[in-house]
Every structure is written in C-alpha cells, then in structure tokens.
Amino acid sequence: MEVMDDKPKPEAPSESSERLFSFGVIADIQYADLEDGYNFQGNRRRYYRHSLLHLQGAIEDWNNESSTPCCVLQLGDIIDGYNAQYEVSEKSLELVMDTFKKLKVPVHHTWGNHEFYNFSRDYLTNSKLNTKFLEDQIVHHPETMPSEDYYAYHFVPFPKFRFILLDAYDLSVLGMDQSSSKYQQCMKILREHNPNTELNSPQGLSEPQFVQFNGGFSQEQLNWLNEVLTFSDRNQEKVVIVSHLPIYPESSDSVCLAWNYRDALAVIWSHECVVCFFAGHTHDGGYSEDPFGVHHVNLEGVIETAPDSQAFGTVHVYPDKMMLEGRGRVPDRIMNYKKERAFHF
C-alpha cells in the first residue's frame, strides 16, 4: 500500500514524517425535517432528516480524535432549499447550528446555492453562517483585505499555511436584490450562455456550468485572491482554497463547475503556493491533481449518504503532503506537494 512507503523506519524518523496539524471537512449537509426524497433527476436518494445524525456523528468523531483538528471547513449547503418552501429556514438553521456548538473547535462556513434558496445575501452576512470574524489580517498589506462586496477571507491555522475561503456566488442571480445592477449584470451573463426557459437546465449548452444553481467569482474577488497568493508566494506559504463550487473539470461533473472556473484556475496557476482546492456541490465527490500539482478534492455530500454510512473527513497535514482520512463514502487520499513545494521544518 502506498501509505507504507511513506512511513519512516523506526530508527531514523524522517523530518517529513512529523504531522503538523489537521482539519475537518464536511459538505452538503442539506438538512430538512422531511422524509427521504430524490434529487432533481429522480435517480439519487436524499436523506434530509438523517443528515443531522451524520453531522452529529462527525462532530463526535472530531471531538474524540487523539489530536483534535484545529478547525472544520463546512463546504456549503448546510440546510436544504425545501426549508424555504415550508417557511422553516430559520428553525432548521438554528437546529444545525446548535449541533455545531458541540464541536470543540471553530468551524468555517462556506455559502452554497442552498444558503441562497433560504436566505438573502444580507441575511447571511448578519447570520452565524458568516465566519469572517475568524479571518487573519496581514499587517501592512491592505491589498490582502477582502472587500465587503463578497464573502471571502483568509486565515492561518498553522505557521506557513494559509487557508482562503472563496465566494463562488459572488456572481449569481441567487439571494440578490433583483432591483440591483449586479443582479441585472449576472442575469445577463446567465442568459447569454443559457437560452433555456428553465435556467436550471443545462440541456443543449456548450458550457453546461451556466445554470442558475451555479455562480462565479467577480473580477474584484479574483484580483484580491491574486494579491493574497502573491503574498503567500513571497513568504513561502502553502495555501488551501475552499469554495462551494469546484473549478477543475477533471474532478467534477461539468454541470457543477463555477461559471468562470477558467478565470479562477488562471489566477491559481500563476502562483506556486496553492496545494489543495476543496469544494462540495457535486454530492458524488471527485478528485484530480491538475498539471500544476494542485489537488482538487470534491467532497461527497452528506445529503446523499445512506444512514448506515458516513461522509466527512479529517485532513492530516505534513511538511511534504496532506493525507485525507475519509469516513464512510469519502475515500482516503494521499496528496503530495509538488517537489519544489515541499519544505523542511
């Protein structure tokens, strides 16, 4: 097994064998107090009520790990859109957030399409799902401060490692004031690429990601990302990026990608520092290492995970690699840094 090769001989522990820290990952909980249902196509079962029990199980596991994760990344879609239909969005969110209170470490919340089915952007900004207060600021580098116009920030869980949380619905028609110019601009982008009456349908599209349940990154946010990555390059940091939407076609169903995923990749690929990109949204999961050595991990969604299984993971970080320890239907992965990206402590 590949893992065995990475284990040092007992008499000569290698520097790279030392675990630095770990963090938890979970995606697409989509809780609702409803009987099981099916996805949009009617071919995959969704366990709305049970997803809360899966979350409870994940939290128990993280709390009891021998070396506690420093934080958990919640990759978006925390409650299902059905809650809005039944007018129980706030009640369901409260229930899930009460469950998260049992977690002994901070959780960073990403916003996905289901957040916007339930709440406006203004509501989310003033809610417990806004974890921007956990950000770290880089002194004397105002260009690395995110704007209030999108929900993104960065933080340092361990020296020389920076995590960046992106807003994949910065460009979107969801959760936005329909009288705003930004809404009009986003609707124009969507309609230019998607002539279908049903804007959630990718039928006949040459770029199937241009559907209403996806979104994109504004140029302003991409410029900010570029500034943060420039700082990280200069300071030999390793960077993990978090987004609800995936950006690499080989790791995802093409209908689930961010609208302008190519623009995001272009920024990331122009820097040395990014080692991993975590996303949710697809429910199926997916993985690919891109030509620049960035590992794209799409986490399997809790919502489509049977009661007798699980769907979360703990990522253990080493000087030369990250190891995803998956639970249930999340597979284990060894993600080595590109040779020039490995460093010694």
N, C-alpha and C positions, 0 to 999 in steps of 0.2 A: 504494500500500500504506500502511496506517495508520502503519507504522513510520517511513516517510519524513517524515511530518508532524511527528514528534517530534524529528527531527534539526535541531539549530540551524544557522544559516548560519555558515560558517567564520569570517567576520569578526566575528561577535558571538555567542560562545558563551553560551548562557543558563545561569543558575545551576543550573537543574534538570537540565541535561544531564550533570552530573558523577555518575558511578557511585560509590556509597558503599562497597558490599561485595557479595559474592554468597555463595550457599549451595547445596548439592546436595540433591536429593530423589530417593528411590527407595522403592518399595513392593512388598510381597507377593512376595518372592524365593522363598519356599516350597521351598527346596532339598530334594531327597531323591535318594539314589543308586538311582534307579528308571528303567525305560523310560517313555516318554511315556504319559500316560493321559488321562482326561477328567474334567470337573467333575461335580458331584453329579447334574446333569440329563443328562449324557452328550452334550452338544452343543458343548462347547468344549474344545479340546485343551490339555493341560498338559505343559510341558516340564521335568520335575522335575530331570533331570541338567544340562540346558543352562543352567538359571537361574544356576548358579555361573559359567559362562563370561560370561553377561550382566553379572554383578556385576563380574567381573574387567575387562571392557571399560569399564564405567562408572568404575571406580577409576582405570584408566589415563588416561581422558579428563580426570577431575577433576584428577589429579596433573599433567597436561600443559597445563592451561588457562593462558593468559597471565597472568590474575590469579586466583590459586588461591582457590577458595571458602574461607570462614572455617570452615565445618563442613559436615557432611552430616546430613540428617534421614532416618532409616530408619523408615518408617511402619508397621512391624509385619508379622507372619507371615514371619519370617526363615527358618524351616525348616518343612517340611510335616508335618501330623499323622501321615502314614504312617510317619514315623520311629519313632513310639512303638510302632506295631504290630510293627515289626521289631526293636524294642529297640536302636535305634542313634541315639536322640535326642542323646546327649552327643557321640558321634562326629561326627554331621552338623553340630551347632552348632560344634564345635571347628574343623571344616573351613571353615565360613563365616567364623568369627571370625578365623582365620588369614589368610583372603583380605582381610578388612577391615584387618588390620595393615599392609597395603601402602599404605593410604590415608595421605597426609601430614598430614591434618587430623582433628580429633576427629569422632566420629560419635555422634549422639544416638539411642538406641534406644527405639522405642515398642513396647508389648506388644499383640499381637492374639490372636484366638482360637487360632491355631495354636501360639503360645507355650504356651498353657494346655492344648492337647491333648498336648504333650510334657512339660511340667514343672508342678509345683505353684507357687503364688504364693511360697511360702517359698524354693523352689529359685531362682526368678527373682530374688528380692530379693538373694540372695547370689551371683548369677552375673555374668558380664561383660556381660549384657544390661541390668544396672542401671547407668545412666549418670548417676544423681543426683549423683554427685561433681562433675559439671560445672556444677552449679547456681550461680547468683549469689544472694547474700543481700542483702536491703535493710536496711541498718543502722537501728536504732531503729524498725523496723516489724515486730514479731514476728507480727502478723496475716497477713503475706505469706509466712510459713514454712509449707510444706506439712506435713501430718500423715504419720506413718509408716504410717497405715492404708490409704493408696492410693499408687500410683506416679505422682507428678506433681511437676514442678518448673519453675522459670523461669530464664532466663539472658539475658545482654545481649551479643549478638555484635558490637555497634557502638553507640556512644553514641546514646541516644534511641530505640533499637529493643529491644523485649523479646520473647523467644520463650517461649511457655508450652506445655509438654508435658502433655497430659491422660491420665488413666487411664480408658479407655472400658469397662473390665471391672471397675471398682470395684464395681458391682452386677452379679453374674454367678453362674452355677452352675458355671462352668469353673474348674479349678485351685484350688478352695477345699475346705477340710476339711469333709466332708459332715456332721460332727457339730456344726459351729459354728452359732451362732444366725444369723449373717449368711447362711450358705448356705440355711438354712431360710427366712429372710426373702426371699431372691432367688428361691428355688423357688416361693414363694407368689405373688410378683409375676408370675413367668412363667406359672404355671398359671392365675392369674386372667384373663390375657389370651389364653392359648393352651390350649384344651381338647383339642388333638390328642394322640393317643398318642405319635406321633413329634414331639418338641418342636422338631426342626429344620425341621418343615414349617409353612409359612405358610398352608396351604390353609384357605380359608373365614374367615380372620382380617380383621376390620375395621382392625386395626393390625398389618400384616404384619411389622413390625420385632420383635415379641415372639416371637423364636425363640431357641433355645439358643446358636446361634453368634454372637449379638449380646450386648450388655451395656449398662450405663448408668453414670451418674455419681451418686454419693451426694450427699445434701444438704450434707454436710460438705465435699465437694470443690467443689461449686458455690459454697458460701459463701466458700471460700478463693479461688476464681477471681474472685469478685466483689471481694474485698479487693485482689487484685493489680491488677485492671483499674481500681479506684478510684485506686490509687497512680499507675498509668500515665496516667490521665486528668489527674490533678493535675499531673503532671510533663511533660505534652505528649509522651508517648512514643507510638510506633506499635507495635502488637502483632500478632504472628503466632502463631496457635494450631495445635497439632499433635495429632492423635488418630488412632488406627487407624480408628475408625468415623466416618463422615460424620454431619452433623447437619442438613443443609438438603435438604428433599425435592426441590427443583428440580435439584439437582446429582447426585442419586443414585437408584438403584433403591430403592423404598420398603422392600424386604425387607432392605436393608443398613444402615439407619439405626440409631443408638443408641436404646435403649428409650425414654429420656426426652429425646429430642432437643429437644423444645419447651422444656424447662426450661433446657437449655444455651443455646438461642437467646435466651431471655428475659433471661438474665444478660448475654450479649454485646451484645444490642440496647439494653441500658440504659446503655451506655458509648459514648464517642466513639472510643476508641483502637484498636479492632480493625480491621485492614485485610485480613487474609487468614486462611483456615482450611484447612489441608492435611490430607487423610485418604487412606487406602488402602481395602482391603477389597473394593471392588466389582469389581476386575480390569478392568472395562470403561473405567474413567475417567469423568469427568464434570466439568462446570463450570457455575457460575451466580453472578451477582452478586445479592445479596439487596437488599431495598428500603432497607437501611441502609448500602449501599455496601461490605459485606464480600464479598470474593471467596472463593467456596468451590471449592477445587480437589481433585478426587478423582483421584489419580494412577493411571494404567494399571499393571496388575500385571505384574511380570517373569515370573511363573509361566505366564502365557498368551501369552507373546511368542515368536513363531517364531524359530528360530536365525538367520535372515538379517535380523532386525530388532533393535530395542533398546527399552528402556523405563526412562528416567530423565530427569532434567532438572537444569538449573542456573538458579537464580533470581537475576537481577541487580537490585539494589536502588538506586533513585534517590530524591532528595528528594520527587518527585511521583508515583512509580509503582514497580511491580515488573514486571519482564519475565521470563517463564518461557521459557527456551530449551530446548525439548524435543528428545529424541533418539528416533529410531525412531517408535514409535506414540504418543509423548507430543507433543501439538501445542504450538506456540509460543503464548503468550498475553501480551497487554499488560493489566496490571491497574492502572488509575489510582486514586489515592486520591480519595475524595470531596473536593470543593474545599476545605472547611474543614479537611480532614485533611492537605492538602499543606502543607509548610513549607519555609522557606528557610534554608540554612546560611550 
